[in-house]
């Protein structure tokens, strides 16, 4: 499998800009317990607080996002990679943004 993440990011950001809820997602890899999903969010759009999988990371492909937890919030920018804390968290797009979420589920 050979994916062009840049092209996929552009495609889903354009879809998010025209979507009524301001987001677009695409599961790009599902292999056993491993899942990778491209998620595009227009500025100000959030993924409400939710539980974390056993292991996950967030790579910002475009823009800037704010990761919120009970301990506060952290901004993550394009080309940065951040482990997702093993606690409830949310995500808000500071700018029009695209992230690659990598998760390992039981």
C-alpha positions as CSV (number, residue, x, y, z in Angstrom):
1,X,0.0,0.0,0.0
2,X,1.4,3.4,-1.0
3,X,-0.6,6.5,0.0
4,X,-0.1,10.1,-0.8
5,X,-1.0,11.7,2.6
6,X,-0.6,15.2,1.2
7,X,-3.2,14.6,-1.5
8,X,-5.5,12.8,0.9
9,X,-5.1,15.7,3.4
10,X,-6.0,18.2,0.7
11,X,-9.0,16.2,-0.5
12,X,-10.5,15.8,3.0
13,X,-9.8,19.4,4.0
14,X,-11.8,20.5,0.9
15,X,-14.6,18.1,1.9
16,X,-14.6,19.4,5.4
17,X,-14.9,23.0,4.2
18,X,-18.1,22.1,2.4
19,X,-19.5,19.7,5.0
20,X,-22.3,21.0,7.3
21,X,-20.4,19.8,10.4
22,X,-17.0,21.1,9.3
23,X,-15.1,17.8,9.2
24,X,-14.2,14.8,7.0
25,X,-12.6,11.5,8.0
26,X,-11.2,8.6,6.1
27,X,-9.9,5.3,7.5
28,X,-6.7,4.7,5.5
29,X,-5.3,1.6,7.2
30,X,-7.0,-1.1,9.3
31,X,-4.8,-4.1,10.1
32,X,-5.8,-6.1,13.1
33,X,-5.7,-3.8,16.1
34,X,-4.0,-1.0,14.2
35,X,-6.0,1.8,12.7
36,X,-4.9,5.0,10.9
37,X,-7.4,7.7,10.1
38,X,-7.1,11.0,8.3
39,X,-9.3,13.6,10.0
40,X,-9.9,17.1,8.5
41,X,-11.4,19.9,10.6
42,X,-12.2,23.4,9.7
43,X,-11.1,26.1,12.1
44,X,-13.2,26.1,15.3
45,X,-14.5,22.6,14.7
46,X,-14.1,20.1,17.6
47,X,-14.2,16.4,18.2
48,X,-16.0,16.3,21.6
49,X,-14.3,14.7,24.6
50,X,-14.0,11.0,24.2
51,X,-12.1,8.0,25.7
52,X,-8.7,7.2,24.5
53,X,-7.7,3.8,23.0
54,X,-5.0,1.8,24.7
55,X,-2.3,3.4,22.5
56,X,-2.6,6.3,20.1
57,X,-0.7,9.2,18.4
58,X,-1.7,12.3,16.5
59,X,0.4,13.7,13.7
60,X,-0.7,17.1,12.3
61,X,-0.4,17.1,8.6
62,X,-1.9,20.6,8.0
63,X,-2.7,23.5,10.3
64,X,-2.8,23.6,14.2
65,X,-5.0,21.8,16.6
66,X,-5.6,22.0,20.4
67,X,-5.6,18.7,22.3
68,X,-7.6,19.1,25.6
69,X,-7.5,16.9,28.7
70,X,-8.5,17.3,32.3
71,X,-5.0,18.7,32.9
72,X,-5.3,21.5,30.3
73,X,-4.7,22.0,26.7
74,X,-1.7,21.7,24.3
75,X,-1.4,23.1,20.8
76,X,0.1,20.8,18.2
77,X,1.2,22.2,14.8
78,X,1.9,20.9,11.3
79,X,4.7,18.3,11.2
80,X,4.5,17.6,14.9
81,X,3.7,14.2,16.4
82,X,2.1,13.8,19.8
83,X,1.2,10.8,21.9
84,X,-2.5,10.8,22.9
85,X,-2.8,10.6,26.7
86,X,-4.6,7.5,28.0
87,X,-7.5,9.6,29.4
88,X,-10.6,11.4,28.1
89,X,-9.6,14.1,25.6
90,X,-10.9,16.4,22.9
91,X,-9.5,18.0,19.8
92,X,-10.3,21.5,18.3
93,X,-8.9,22.9,15.1
94,X,-7.2,26.2,15.7
95,X,-6.7,26.6,11.9
96,X,-8.2,24.5,9.1
97,X,-6.3,21.3,9.9
98,X,-5.7,17.7,9.0
99,X,-4.4,15.1,11.3
100,X,-3.4,11.5,11.0
101,X,-4.7,9.5,14.0
102,X,-2.9,6.2,14.7
103,X,-4.6,4.0,17.2
104,X,-4.2,0.5,18.6
105,X,-7.4,-1.0,19.9
106,X,-7.9,-4.1,22.0
